[in-house]
Amino acid sequence: MSPISRPPGRPRALVLACAALCALAAPAARAGEPAAAAPAGTTPTPSASPSPSPTATPSASPISPESPTPTPDTSAVGQPARPSANRVEEIVVVGRRPRAQAAQDPTAAATVVEAERFAGEVKGVAELVATAPGVAVHEYGGLGQLATVSVRGSTSSGVLVLLDGLPLNTAAGGGVDLSTIPRAWISRIEIARGAEGAAYGVGALGGVVNVVTRRPEPGTWSAEATGGSFGTFAAAADGGAGGEGWSLLAQASAERTGGEFPYELQRVGYTQPERRSNNGAVRAGALVKLAARLGERRLDALAQISLGRRELAGWQNTSDVDWQRDARALAMVRLAAPGPLPGLLLAGRAHLRGDLLDLSLEDFFGGAVTRQRGGAAGLSAEALWAHRAGELRATVSADGEALSSDALGGTRARASLSASLAEELDLAGGRLRIAPALRADRVGPFGGLSAKLGASLRVAGPVALRASAGTSFRPPSFAELYLQQGLVMPNPDLRAEEGLGADAGVVVDGSLGLATLGAHATVYRDLIQYEAAALGRLVPRNAGRAFVTGLEAEAATAPLRAALGLALSAAYTLLVTENLRGSPEEVGKELTFRPRHRLFARAAIAPGPTTCHLEAHFVSAQYEDARNFNSPVPAALVWNAGASVRALSRPDVRVHLEVRNLLDDRTLQEPFGGPLPGRMVMLTLRAGPPAAEGSISP
């Protein structure tokens, strides 16, 4: 059955409510108010002083020519900024950051998602990442439940997820649960697609997701409260302080959802009404971030903690008692200073991470609680030399990680060493950029090289071409090497997974908006898969090999911004996968849970102090068996809508209405066949300082 074949219920009242909010506003803001806000989804304009991240790596971010208009030329390739030995803050990011560029790898196929575009909407990391091309986000059960990401057909464990540059992937294995990152922390998300091991480190077979938290700014503050369907409530608040040469940000958030929702279970020829239960979740988080000048030096520090508990409904309500509890704490200190030579900058960083996971599964462990504890620590040093032809960057790091669990046979630990060298050469008067990079890693007994060669060429005006090729690898996890539980057996003889990929594309990034179109091809080798063994046991082996090709396109523009604040954006993914190894019935077939087509489209208007938006998410059918024999998970089309109105100007108080799954489709399924929520209505009240005159904010 088509996921939109169900009667739409009562969406008209919600659509009329959104329209009524828009009708409250005059075509222009009232006299004496700040300029009309841009709608969520407006094409993001780079700032002349982009938000620094304490853990960002020095980057020669291009500077576009100065423009007399408020919207600067943001062509994808421009003159590189040169760090000054007397301006330590420039080691983070200098100049106007092009919208299609990730700070760590400027020639990568990348998308930068600014959280402020979606301010007031209940969008976490998973929902924001899903607005980019080349990614597949899998959500299992709704708000507060597990959410993972695949990039260019990789497994979730083949995507490196960072939080302010610190890896969240652990030696335990599996993909990072995006729902464990509080949404109130997010400033922007950088999605770099392709084999990015040379730029970011081991594990980046398919790509990288870097979540950048908000910067400390003295005198800023905000607060919001949300309530809505399925017993969902959330609250968050933050404040900034500072003085001469220092600034501090403190933020706290909490949210909970009952998680119970009605759905329709697919049967042969009919649907059966059911209700999802034991699906609630609670999560809280806190963030403290410091930036300070110490003479010519710059000190950055952060501390983060996130903890939560969720109920586990199982597949189609197979459990009413299972649960999971998790916690993660991060701490980092970074010091940067001018070097002894002209154009040389030096930086050092130390970080700590602690992880906790408790799990209770009635069917597997008889309700007994299995406990897992882990921790990691590391040191890194970096040197950046700005020379006449570009920038040369060298890094070395040493890390250690330990994990304790009875299922692993006690405590497991391993050390990691890495060294990398990267160059960014600017030729032909800055029109051509060539960026080679090489990184050597040793992770326990596993070692390897990751390489990357990227190039970008400014053709004319805002039009640029880019291309890159790279290799990366992922060492086996502790679970794959040592886990022995039930029918699951370990395999200490596993090899590292490998990825080899290349891509090319065109970027148009100018005053009218952003548009990109690219093609890619990747080979994944020695993929670790669990296979049947004697006595019905499952053993991990390097049995997988796959070939992935595709197209990625995205566009964002604001054609009638001055009149109605109209903004349009879209992202499309074509992914063609082929299994290269396995039984004769499996070779040549599509990989499981890799839909061929994905489309995200959004339209927003902002007539005066009110904004409205409508967005669509389409995911094509996907197979759940390696032989592509069974009926695939059906295609899904989901419509979301929302509106906001400014209630006060001083302070800036706004009311946001968001409606997910507008047509109340109750037949939606997660990849493994579990149900997803129907229509959700969320109401949010946000408050903050008055917007500056002439400023643009959602």
Protein Blocks (a to p, Z undefined) as FASTA:
>chain_A
ZZklpcehjmklmmmmmmmmmmmpcfbdcehiacddddehiacdddfbdcddfkbccddd
ddddddfbfbdcfdfbdcdddddfklmklmmpgcjddfkbcfklmmbccddddfklmgoi
acdfklmmmmpghiacddehiahiacdddeehiafklpccdeehiafbdfkgpjddfklp
cfklpmbdcddedjfklmnoghilnbccddddddddehiacddddddehhiacddddddd
ddehiacdddddddddehiacdddddehiacddddehkbccdddddddddddehjaccdd
dddddddddddebjohiackbccdddddddddddddddfbehiacddddddddddddddd
fklnnopacdddddddddddddddddfklccdddddddddddddfklopaaddddddddd
dddddeehhlaccddddddddehjbccddddddddddfbhjbccddddddddddddfklm
mgcghjbccdfkbccddddddddddddddfkbccdddddddddehiacddddehhiacdd
dfbccddddddddddddfklmmnopacdddddddddddfbdcfklgopacehiafbdcdd
dddddehjbdcdddddddddddfbfklmaccddddddddddddddfbfbdcdddddddeh
klopakbccfkopacddddddddddddddddehiacZZ
